[in-house]
Amino acid sequence: MAILLTMVTCGLYSFYWVYKLGKKIHEGGTRYGVPVEDRSTLYIILTVLGFGIVAYVMAQSDLNKFANNNATAQ
């Protein structure tokens, strides 16, 4: 859905999407006790500068912290 909306809005939706992604990762970290920084603004800056892939890699790294935290808890 995000890809379709990004195409329809000529790329503008991707800025909103990476911002919300950063906020949701931070919110999840707070909820589940995983130390994750709020990097939503950094994600937007990287996307505007053409380094959107770096924002996705950073987001995946933060999501991996959730998996590592879950694996150590069990």
C-alpha positions as CSV (number, residue, x, y, z in Angstrom):
1,M,0.0,0.0,0.0
2,A,2.9,2.4,0.9
3,I,4.4,1.8,-2.5
4,L,1.2,2.5,-4.3
5,L,0.5,5.7,-2.3
6,T,4.1,6.8,-2.9
7,M,3.7,6.4,-6.7
8,V,0.3,8.2,-6.7
9,T,1.6,11.1,-4.7
10,C,4.9,11.3,-6.8
11,G,7.0,10.3,-3.8
12,L,5.6,12.6,-1.2
13,Y,4.0,9.8,0.8
14,S,7.4,8.2,1.4
15,F,8.4,11.1,3.6
16,Y,5.3,10.6,5.8
17,W,5.8,6.9,5.8
18,V,9.4,6.9,7.0
19,Y,8.5,9.5,9.7
20,K,5.6,7.3,11.0
21,L,7.9,4.2,10.8
22,G,10.4,5.9,13.1
23,K,7.7,6.9,15.5
24,K,6.1,3.4,15.6
25,I,9.5,1.8,16.3
26,H,10.2,4.2,19.1
27,E,6.7,3.7,20.5
28,G,7.1,-0.1,20.4
29,G,10.5,0.2,22.1
30,T,9.0,2.2,24.9
31,R,6.1,-0.3,25.2
32,Y,8.2,-3.4,25.3
33,G,11.2,-2.1,27.2
34,V,13.7,-2.1,24.3
35,P,16.0,0.9,24.2
36,V,15.4,2.4,20.8
37,E,16.0,6.1,19.9
38,D,13.4,8.2,18.1
39,R,15.0,8.6,14.7
40,S,11.9,9.7,12.8
41,T,13.4,13.1,11.9
42,L,16.7,11.5,10.8
43,Y,14.8,9.1,8.6
44,I,13.0,12.1,6.8
45,I,16.3,13.9,6.3
46,L,18.0,10.9,4.9
47,T,15.0,10.3,2.5
48,V,15.0,13.9,1.4
49,L,18.7,13.8,0.6
50,G,18.3,10.6,-1.4
51,F,19.5,8.1,1.1
52,G,16.2,6.5,1.8
53,I,17.8,3.0,1.7
54,V,20.0,4.1,4.7
55,A,16.9,5.0,6.6
56,Y,15.4,1.5,5.9
57,V,18.6,-0.2,7.0
58,M,18.6,1.8,10.3
59,A,15.0,0.9,10.9
60,Q,15.7,-2.7,10.3
61,S,18.6,-2.5,12.7
62,D,16.2,-1.1,15.4
63,L,13.7,-3.9,14.6
64,N,16.5,-6.5,15.1
65,K,16.8,-5.2,18.6
66,F,13.3,-6.3,19.3
67,A,14.1,-9.8,18.0
68,N,17.3,-10.0,20.0
69,N,15.5,-8.8,23.1
70,N,12.8,-11.4,22.6
71,A,15.4,-14.2,22.0
72,T,17.2,-13.4,25.2
73,A,14.0,-13.3,27.2
74,Q,13.1,-16.9,26.4
